[in-house]
Amino acid sequence: MFYEPKDSHGLPHNPLYACVVPRPIGWISSLSPDGHANLAPFSFANAVSMAPPMIMFCNNGWHAGGGIKDSQRNAEASGEFVFNMATWELREQMNLSSASLPHDVDEFEFAGLTKAPSRVVKPPRVGESPVALECRTWKAIELPLMPDGSRNTMVIGEVVGVYIADAALTDGMIDTARIKPIGRLGYTDYVVIDEVFSMTRPLVAP
Ligand SMILES: Cc1cc2nc3c(=O)[nH]c(=O)nc-3n(C[C@H](O)[C@H](O)[C@H](O)COP(=O)(O)O)c2cc1C
């Protein structure tokens, strides 16, 4: 089949999100200007540069209660956020933290998660997560508006602190198959990384 996104795909469910998979889940913690902690998952999220290390998440659409979603609002207002890793063990808490709660409700408490202090930035990291990237907001880039007129924004941050739980390391390397990150597929599907393979790049003669 082939379709142009401006037209109907003719399928029972939108296939587009199953075409770019798996997508990492940026589990974003932030602090509101009046000090409320916030946590929410974003699957339009990824690393975009190694040096300086930069990552991004995208806010697509309004908060259910109106206005910009808290994660973007806080990342812009405070200039800081933390990109936590979501894992198989934390999948239910990750999902709970996506509930559209009022601005002053703390999703850490709602999902039963621990707020662990970050080292360089003020927003806490998820204490149970094995990896957390402390970020300073670099830029928020406005993408074309969504069909309902709501905002679509890519928030890019520079990673200024990297937390890796000692238990996540084996022989000095992050043991991905052991910590089992989860990623987003299409529909309501997810993937868990529990098997890893390695390949080295071919040498190209100068
Ligand atoms: C796995 C997962 C991925 C999500 N990815 C996104 C995303 O990329 N962009 C987005 O705007 N919302 C995404 N959401 C929905 C947000 O998590 C949800 O709107 C949340 O309430 C936003 O919270 P906040 O207002 O505290 O920022 C996702 C939800 C889940 C469960």
The ligand as an SDF file (V2000), in Angstrom:
LIG
                    3D

 31 33  0  0  0  0  0  0  0  0999 V2000
    5.0010    5.7600   26.2060 C   0  0  0  0  0  0  0  0  0  0  0  0
    4.4200    7.1240   26.0540 C   0  0  0  0  0  0  0  0  0  0  0  0
    5.0000    8.0120   25.1710 C   0  0  0  0  0  0  0  0  0  0  0  0
    4.4860    9.2920   25.0140 C   0  0  0  0  0  0  0  0  0  0  0  0
    5.0840   10.1340   24.1150 N   0  0  0  0  0  0  0  0  0  0  0  0
    4.6230   11.4110   23.9790 C   0  0  0  0  0  0  0  0  0  0  0  0
    5.2660   12.3000   23.0690 C   0  0  0  0  0  0  0  0  0  0  0  0
    6.2580   11.9610   22.3950 O   0  0  0  0  0  0  0  0  0  0  0  0
    4.7860   13.5570   22.9880 N   0  0  0  0  0  0  0  0  0  0  0  0
    3.7280   13.9920   23.7420 C   0  0  0  0  0  0  0  0  0  0  0  0
    3.3460   15.1720   23.6250 O   0  0  0  0  0  0  0  0  0  0  0  0
    3.1000   13.1740   24.6090 N   0  0  0  0  0  0  0  0  0  0  0  0
    3.5330   11.8830   24.7510 C   0  0  0  0  0  0  0  0  0  0  0  0
    2.9150   11.0430   25.6420 N   0  0  0  0  0  0  0  0  0  0  0  0
    1.8180   11.5650   26.4830 C   0  0  0  0  0  0  0  0  0  0  0  0
    2.3630   12.3640   27.6770 C   0  0  0  0  0  0  0  0  0  0  0  0
    3.1420   11.5220   28.5170 O   0  0  0  0  0  0  0  0  0  0  0  0
    1.1620   12.9300   28.4670 C   0  0  0  0  0  0  0  0  0  0  0  0
    0.5110   13.9130   27.6720 O   0  0  0  0  0  0  0  0  0  0  0  0
    1.5390   13.5270   29.8050 C   0  0  0  0  0  0  0  0  0  0  0  0
    0.3700   13.7740   30.5510 O   0  0  0  0  0  0  0  0  0  0  0  0
    2.3160   14.8230   29.6890 C   0  0  0  0  0  0  0  0  0  0  0  0
    2.5900   15.2240   31.0140 O   0  0  0  0  0  0  0  0  0  0  0  0
    3.0360   16.6710   31.4610 P   0  0  0  0  0  0  0  0  0  0  0  0
    1.8650   17.6270   31.2220 O   0  0  0  0  0  0  0  0  0  0  0  0
    3.3140   16.4700   32.9130 O   0  0  0  0  0  0  0  0  0  0  0  0
    4.2510   17.0640   30.6680 O   0  0  0  0  0  0  0  0  0  0  0  0
    3.3620    9.7220   25.7870 C   0  0  0  0  0  0  0  0  0  0  0  0
    2.7750    8.8150   26.6840 C   0  0  0  0  0  0  0  0  0  0  0  0
    3.2880    7.5270   26.8080 C   0  0  0  0  0  0  0  0  0  0  0  0
    2.6440    6.5640   27.7640 C   0  0  0  0  0  0  0  0  0  0  0  0
  1  2  1  0
  2  3  1  0
  2 30  2  0
  3  4  2  0
  4  5  1  0
  4 28  1  0
  5  6  2  0
  6  7  1  0
  6 13  1  0
  7  8  2  0
  7  9  1  0
  9 10  1  0
 10 11  2  0
 10 12  1  0
 12 13  2  0
 13 14  1  0
 14 15  1  0
 14 28  1  0
 15 16  1  0
 16 17  1  0
 16 18  1  0
 18 19  1  0
 18 20  1  0
 20 21  1  0
 20 22  1  0
 22 23  1  0
 23 24  1  0
 24 25  2  0
 24 26  1  0
 24 27  1  0
 28 29  2  0
 29 30  1  0
 30 31  1  0
M  END
$$$$
